[in-house]
């Protein structure tokens, strides 16, 4: 089942087209990828970060917060939480910051 891509106005050429990534349409994205210049077009952050919804995810986030408070290394955090990628740590960090900002504004 293919997923329909949304139509956008490209930030490179200002033309309408099918979104490929980084707010670029397919020709501009392909050209930037071929020339290795995708870094000129930053990734768009999600409006709301990933947040754990189940009890296990909430426990993992609490443990992540403890490890950050202990100033544990990223390698140790990966090992302790049983995570495999740096991206997982980035998700937990984004969730921690989001929840902290909500608590501060409340």
N, C-alpha and C positions, 0 to 999 in steps of 0.2 A: 504494500500500500504506500503510494508516494504521498509525501506531504507537500501541500501547496505553499510556495514561498510568497511572501507579501511583496507588493509593489511599493517602491520608494522613489524618492528623488536622490540621485547619487550626489555625495558630497564632493566628488572629484570633478564631474563634468556637468552637474546640474540637470541631467537628463532623467526622465522617468524610466523605470525598468524593474526587472526582477531582482530582489535583494539576494546577494551572494554572501555577504559578511562585511563587517566593519563599515556599514552604511554605504557600501559600494555595490553598483550593479555588476553583472557578470563580466562584461568586457573590461571594465576598469579594474576589477578584482584580479582577473586573469593576467592583465598587463602588469599590475603591481607585483603579483606573485612571481611572474617570469623575470622581472627586473630586480627582485628581492627588495622591494621598497614598501612592503606592507606595514612596516613599522611607522611610516608616515601617517597612517590612518589608525588611531588607537581603537582598541576594543571598547565597545559600549558596555558599561556596567549595567547589571540588572537593576531594575527599580527597587526590588526588594531582594535581599540575599536569601540563600537557602537557609531554612531553619528546620531543625529536627522536630518531628511531630510525635514520634512514638516514645515510649518510656526508655528504650535502649539508647536512642539518639540523644535524649535529654541527659541521660547519665554520662554519655560520652562527652557532651558539651561541658558538663560540670567538671569532669575529670580534666578535660583540655584546659579549662579555666584555672584549675588548681596547678597544673603543670606550668602554665604561663606565669602564674604568681610565684612559683618556685624558680623561675628563670631556667627551665629545662631546655636543653638543646632541641632543635627540630628533629634530629635523628632519634633522640630519646622519646620525644612525643610520638613520632611515627611508630616506634617499637611498642610503647606502652599502650597506645590505643589500637594497635593492630592494623594500622593504615599502611597503604602501599605507596601512595604518591604524595608529592608536595602539594598538589592541588587539593587534596583532602584537608590538609592543614589550613590552606587558604580559605576553604569553605567554613571551617570551624571558627577561624579568626573573624571572618566577616559576620558570622552569626553572633559571636561574642560581642563584637563592637555594636551591632545593630541592637541587641538586647540591652547593652549598657546605655546606649543613647536614649532608648525608650524609657529606661528607669530614671535617667537623669532629667528627662523632660516631664516626667509624671509627678 
